[in-house]
Amino acid sequence: MAKRFEVEEFGVLADGSPVKMFTVGDGGIVARFSDYGARLLGVMTADGTEVVLGYETLAEYAADRTYSGAVVGRFGNRIAGGKFTLDGKSYQVPQNNGENALHGGPVGFDQKVWAAEATGDGVEFTLVSPAGDQGFPGMLTVTVRYAVSEDSLRVDYSATTDATTVVNLTNHAYFNLAGTSSQTILDHEIMLTAERYTPTDAALIPTGELAVVEGTPFDFKTATRIGARIEDENVQLERAGGYDHNFVMGSEGEMKLAAKLTDPGSRRWMTVETTEPGIQFYSGNFMDAARTCGKYARRGGLCLETQHYPDSPNHADFPSTVVRVGETLRSTTVFRFGLE
């Protein structure tokens, strides 16, 4: 049982839907969540520093254009042209990122009010997405369970469907271990265990190649300052305006260390362990005042989105994102926090 558990009204959306905020602590970190988008609103470390970018009001979250802290879906990341084929049938979902679909479409899971239930150590959120929601087949029932311990935040995802569909769930929190008032994350050091990553075309859609990171600006097997190579003359960095790439993390279903992030100035660190086969390292390249309600600058935070690979439905060689009747999608990610 968590040592601290609080529930309070967070506000009311434009359609009249009430939204709640949940605060959970266990003697170390304190985490805050909302049923609006099954969001992670914040994580305060044991030394009293907030390390997740966010806002004070529900209105700001509703206006935010960066998916701040939300669970995105049905399909996190991009689908080329918003098109895919399942069992010989073609589907078209909304194109909300140029010609591509991004994070489930213009009205994705991040904009839904989820059902919430307190657990002994956190909060469990549930959402039923009807068949045809944003063009995706099948009625999908999704559960996201957050559990807080003294030094970690565990996220368990599960989903079932009544018809074959595609699903890719992840959390889109932005981290800055120097504190949310820090200007950028360029001085952070990151270690990614990946030997390979998925290069993208000009629209940030994977080409299908699993390229080796060695000898490139994408080699983070040894902890490296994020800003050290982000402006290198490299077509992949130029297309994304920095890092916005999926790193190949190994077998699906096996818990493994994917990343370690460190702020040398404060000596705070965070590790990411996951059962997912990939992790999207996004260096906040598209952040700006217009997208963040005037609060954050470009690269003010970074995302480490544990996931399946982008555009997986259109790449037979990528780990499958197909979920069928009778199957249950499951994945787990653990964020652990400490001070060196």
Buried (B, 14 or more C-beta within 10 A) or exposed (E): EBEEBEEEEBBEBEEEEEBBBBBBBBEBBBBBBBBBBBBBBBBBBBEEBBBBBBBEEBBBBBEBEBBBBBBBBBBBBBBBBBBBEBEEEEBEBBBBBEEBBBBBBBEBBBBBBBEBEEBEBBBBBBBEBEEEBBBBBBBBBBBBBBBBBEBBBBBBBBBBBEBBBBBBBBBBBBBBBBBBEBEBBBBBBBBBBBBBBBBBEEBBBBEBEBBBBEEBBBBBEEBBBBBEBBEEEBEBBEBBBBBBBBBBBBEBEEEBBBBBBBBBEBEBBBBBBBBBBBBBBBBBBBBBEEBBBEBBBBBBBBBBBBBBBBBBBBBEEBBEBBBEEEEEBEBBBBBBBBBE
